[in-house]
Amino acid sequence: MGEMEVPADAFYGASTQRAVLNFPISGQAMPRRFIRALGMIKRAAAQTNLELGLLSRRRARAIAAAAQQVIDGELDGQFPIDVYQTGSGTSTNTNANEVIATRATEILGGAKGARLVHPNDHVNLGQSSNDVIPTAFQLASAMAIKDELIPALERLQKALEAKSKEFWPVVKTGRTHLQDATPIRLGQEFKGYAGQVEESIRRAGIAIDELARIPLGGTAVGTGINTHPQYARIAAARLAKATGVPVRETSNHFHAQATLDALVAAHGGLRTIGTSLWKIGSDVRLMGTGPIAGLGELKLPETQPGSSIMPGKVNPVIVESLLMVIARVFGNDLTVTISGQSGSFFELNVMMPVAGVATLESITLLATSVRNFSERCIEGLQATDRGPELVERSPMLATALNPILGYDEASKIAKESIRTGKSIRQLARAKGVSEAALNKALDLAKMTKPGLEGPGGGG
């Protein structure tokens, strides 16, 4: 393709520079987590090829040392190629090969350009962009879920469980269809939120399992051409030990690198986690509306002034931040889905970079916003007296009269309570229900438990 001028201080070569010129799109380079995973693959490849007798000890050690510098972020400035590049990510794999080869040559005492280590023959030995790049994105995503997202979710779960215990004595009006329903403990609501997060942690683990089955070893089209038969198994074992993720070779290389199914499935889990967090954040925000004209059942921590014109106004900004993150995750999910369905042609998906970057962004955004939500909102929540005050006036307490008066009569009392503002207790007393029966039936604490007799029975 002719000569190509490359910066004198660059470790990369002509192929990388061509890609820099070909893709002046966003100015956004590949994420640090992805570059780190790419370095881990190159290190594992060198060590595996040494073990298999395909690389000399001296050369393999130099490649591994150079790859370690990539892992540690010492060479990040040598990865300038835009996210929006060749759909297989070949440009970035070539970039890594050139950088590691040049640095390994220096480690061996050679000058730049001496090629004591060759980018293709040695650094890329047993590999192809078509199996390396999806493997790097899957590893990076799995490690990010393990190291960032799951710990953030675990903190949120503990915070919600703590609030569930703290709020357990508070009995308030339950709501279905945004209308008054039978009583519930505020602690029971928070127990439900904690359960949602517990399920989110489980789903995050499933996403890791999806991502841990890597296509490395399939090389160009899944056949494993130019690769030792034991290479993928040994390299996967090395990566599992290095990452703490249960990495294993895929059982079907033709599927694993021809599609983005693993990323689509994993991001589907992230979408579900986001949906669950949306419900929690929205409920907390609604219960915190007010302080006078809203529900006012929760007092949210005051984190910053809420208005440039209204003195004393405080807004639920931490929840708003969380919901914006989730909106972005939903958008990223569509990006990953479109990439998965539109980019798979025969033996290769050609929309890997954007799908991988979207996945990593979703993980990081969810992890940081969940930590922030825990720290600046949930852990500082306070229950007000508003919930217990409202539940005493709720017409839905008539439900507890079903076993005494029957559904139809209890319904009439509920409607009369709404119309007149009189309490259920007053109206039932007027119907001849004894005080003892009322005290038993309208015991709010008992109405938050299962039972067929007394409170809550008959419907």
N, C-alpha and C positions, 0 to 999 in steps of 0.2 A: 504493500500500500504506500510505499515511498517513505521518505524520512519524516520524522516527527520530533520537534523540539520539546524537550522535557526540562523542567527546572533543575538547575545544577544540584540543589540540595535534596532532591526527591529520591526516595528509595524505590518508587515505582518506575515503570518504563513507558514505552510508546503506546501499548494497548490501553493502559489506564488513562494516559493523556488524551488519547482519541475519544475515550468515553466522556471525559470531562468536557471536551469541546462539543460532543454530540448531544449532550443532555443538559443544556443550561436552563433547567426547568424551574425548580423551586428554591435552589440554594440549600436544600435540606439534605445533609449527608445521612448515611445509614446510622441507626441508633447504636449507642455504646454497647448495649447488651448484645446486639447482634454481632458486632465486631468481636466482642469477647468470645462469644460462642464459636465464631469462625476460627479464631485463634486456637481454641480448644480442640477443634476438629483437626486442624493442621498439625498440632502437637501430637495428638493421638495417632494420626496417620503416620508421622515420622517414626514414632516409637513402635508402632505395629509393623511397619515395613522393615525396621531394624530386626525385630523379633523373628520375622519371616525370612530374613536373610536377603532382602531386596535392596537395602541401603547399607552403606558402610557405617560403622559406629561413629566415626568422626563427623561425617556429613549429617547423619541422623541427629546427633547431639546438637550440632549447630542449628539445624532447622528447628528443633524443639526449643532451643534457647531463644531464637528469634520469635517463634510463635508465642513463647511466654511473655515477651515484651508486648506483643499485640494483645494478649489476654490482660496484661496489667495496665493497658492504656498508654504506654509510653510512645506508641507510634500512631496514635489516633489522627494526627495531622496528615498522615500519609494515605488517608482514605477519603478522597475528596469527591467521589462520584455521587451524583444525585440519586435520590430514592427512585425517581421516575426515569428508569433506564431500560435496558433490555429486559424483557419479561422473565427470563430465566435467572436473572441476576449474574449472568456470566461475567459482566464487566467487573463486578465486585469480587468474584472468585479469582479472576485474573489479577486484579489489583492486589489481593492478599498474596497470591503466589509470587508476584514480582517483588513486593515489599519484603516478604520473608526470605526470598532467595537472595536479595541484595544484602539484607542485614546478616544472614547466615554466612555469606561470602566474607563480609567484614569480620565476623567472629572467627573465621578460619584464617584471617590475616590477609585476605585479598582486597583489592581495590574495587570500587564500584565499576561494574561492567566486566569484571574478570570472569564472572559466571562459574565460580568454583561450585556453586550450587545453582542448578537450573530451575526456573520457575515451573516448567511443565514436567520435565523428566524426573525431578526429585521432590519438590514441594507438593506437586499435584499427583504424585505417583499413586495409582490405584483409585483415582477420583475423577469426577466430572462435576462441572458446575451444576448439572442436572440432579445430582444426588447430594452434593455438598450444601447448596443454598437452602433447599427445603429442610435439610437436617439442622442447619444453623438456626433457622427461624423457629423450628420446633423446640430445639434445645433452649434457645433464649427465652421463648415463651414459657416453657415448663419451669425453668429456673426462676423466672420472674413471678410466676404464680406461687411457687414454693417459698421463695425468699421474701416477697413483698405482699402479695394479695392475701394469702392464707393467714399470716401473722396479723395483718390488719383486721381481717374478719374475726379472728379469735379474740382480739381485744374488744371489738364491738360486741361480740356475743357475751363476754364476761361483763361488760358495762350494762348491757340490757338485763342480764340475769340479776345483777346487783340491784338495778332499779326495780325489777319485778319483786324482789324481796322487800325493798324499801316501801314500795307502793301497795303491798298486799293488803294492808288494813283499809285502803281507800276504796269504798264502794261507790260506783257512779252509774250513770245511765248507759246501757249498751245501745249501739246504733246499728241498724241494718237499713239499707237503701237511704242512708243519711237521715233516717227517721228514728225516733225514740223506740227502743226495744227493752227487753227485760234487763235487770241490773247485771253488772259485771264488775269485777274488781279491776282497778287500774293495773294492779300487779299481774292479773291474768292477761290483760292486753299485752303487757310487756313480755310476759312469758311466751306469747305467740310470736312477738318480734324476735326474741332470742331463738325460738325454734326455726324461724325463717333463715336466720344467719347460720344456724347449725347446718341446715340443709345446703346453704350456699357453700359452706366449707366442704361438704361432701361432694358437691358438684364441681368445685375447684379441683378436688382430688381426681375426679373422673376425667377432667380436662387434661390434667398432667398425664394420666394413663394413655389418653388418646395421642398426646404429643410425644410420648416416650418411645413409640414404635417408629424408628427412624429408617429412612430410605437409603442411608449410606451403604455403599457397596453395589448399587445397581448401575453405577457409572452413566453412560450416555442414554440408554433406553430401557434399563432395567435388567439387561442380560448379564451385567457384571463383566463385560469385556475389559481386558487389560487389568484385571483385579485378581489377586490370589483368593482361592476359594475360602480361606479362613479369615481373610482380612476384615470383613464386616463384623463378624462375631467378636473378634479380639478387640477391634477398635471400639465397638459398642460397650464392651465390658470396661474398657479404660474410661470412656466418657461417663459411664454410670458412676464409677468410683470418684471421678473428678467433680461431677455436678451434684451428686446426692440425689439424682433423679433415676428411677428404675429404667434406664435406657436399654433397649434391646433392638436387635435387627428385625425389621419387618419380616413377616412370613410371606409377603407377596410384593416384590420390588416393582412389578409392572403397575400395580395399583398405587403404590406408595408415592411414586414420583410422577405419575401421569395425572394425579389429581391433587387438590388441596383439601381433600375430605377431612384430614386430621385437624387442619386449622379451622375449617368450617364448623366441625363438631365442637371443638374447644371453644370457639368464640360463641357458639350457641349457648354454652354453659355460662360464659361471661354475660351474655344478654339476659339470661334467666336470673343471674345474681343481681344485675342492674334493676331488673323488674321488681325483684323482691325488696331491694333497698329503696326503690321509688315509693312503694307502699308504706314502708316504715317512716321515711322522711315526710311523706305527705300527711300521714296520721299525726305525727308529732307537730307538724306545722299547724294543722287544723285544731288540735287540742290546745295549741298555744295562742290561738287568735284572740284578739282583744286589745287592751286589757279590759275594756268596759263592754263593748258591743259584740264581742265574740264569745266563743265557748269558754276560754280562760281556765281550762282545767289543768293546764300545765304552765309553769313559768319557765321560759327558755332563758338560758344565760344571756346577759347583755354584753355583746362583744364589741359593738361600735354604734355610734349615732346612726339613726335610720333615715334622717331627712335633713336637707339643707335649709328647709323653711319651717318645719314643724318641730318645735322644741320638745325634747323628752321622748320622741318617737324612737322605738327600737324595733327592728325588723328581723325575721328569721333567716338571716343571710347565710348561715352555715348550711341550712337545709337547701336554700336556693342554689348554693354552690354545688352541693351534691347532686341535685336534680339536673343541673346543666351538664355535669360530667356524664350522667347516665344518658342524657340526650345524645351526647357525642358518641358514647358506646353503642347506642342503637344505630347511629349513622355508620360507625365503623363496621357493625355487624352486616349491614347491607353491602358495604364495600367488599367485605370478605366473601359474602355469599355470591355476589356478582362475579368476583374474581374466580371463585370456585367453579361456577357454572359456565362462565364465558371463556375462561382461560385454558381449559383442558382440551387439547387437541392431540389425539392419538397418544404418543408416549410422553408428553410433557405438558405441564401447565405453564403458561407464559404470562401470568400476572402475579408471580410470587412476591416481588418486592413490596408492592403496595398492600397486599393482603397481610404479609408478615409485619410490616411497619404498623398497620392499623391494629393488629392484634396486640403488639407490644404497647402501643399507646393506650389501648383500652385497659390493659392490666395495670399499667403505671397510674393512670388516672383514677381507676377504681381504688387501688391500694392507698394512694395519698388522700383521696377524698374521704374514704372510710375511716382512716386514722383521724383525720380532721373532724369528722362528724362525731366520732367517739369522744375525742378530747374536748372539743369546743361546744358540743351540744349535749349529747346523751349524758355524759358524766356529771354535768352541772344542772340537769333538769330538777325542778321542784314541783311537787303536787300542790295545788291550791285547794281551798275549801269549796270551790265552785261545783265540782263533780258531786260531792255528797249533798250539797244544797239542792241541786237540780233533781237528783234521783228521788228525793222525798216528794217532789211535785209531779213526778212522771205518771201520766195516765196508763202507761204500760204495766204498772204495778197491779192493774186489774187482772193480769194473767194469773196471779197467785190465787184469785178468787174462783177460778174455773172449777176446782174440786168442790167448792162450797155452793156456788150459785149456778154453775154451768156456763158454757161458753157464751150463749146468747145474752144472758143477764149481765155477765161480766163485760161483754162488749158494750152494752147500753151504758154501764157505769163509766167505762173508759171514754165514750163519746160525750157523756154529760160533763165529765171532768174537763175535757178539752174546751167545751162550750162555756162552762160556768167558771172555770178556774178553781173549783172546789177540789179538795184532795180525794183520792180513792178511799182513804180511811173514813172521811166524813160521809161520803155517799153510801158506802157499804154499811156504815152504822145506821144510816137512815133506812136502809133496807131490812134492818133487823138482825144483822150479823153481830154476834156478841163480841165484847171487847177481848175476851180470851181468844176467840177464834181469829180475830183480826191481828192480835199480837203474834199469834203463831203463823198466820198466813203471810203477813207483811214483814216478816223478819228478813231484812235485806241481805244479811250475811248468808242465811240459809238459801236464799234465792240464787246465789252464785254457785250452788252445788247441784249435782244430779239428785233426782228423787222423784218418786211417784206419789208420795203422800205429803200433804201439806203444801208448802211453798213450791211453786213451779209445776205442780202436778196437773195432769189433764191436758197438756198442750204445750 
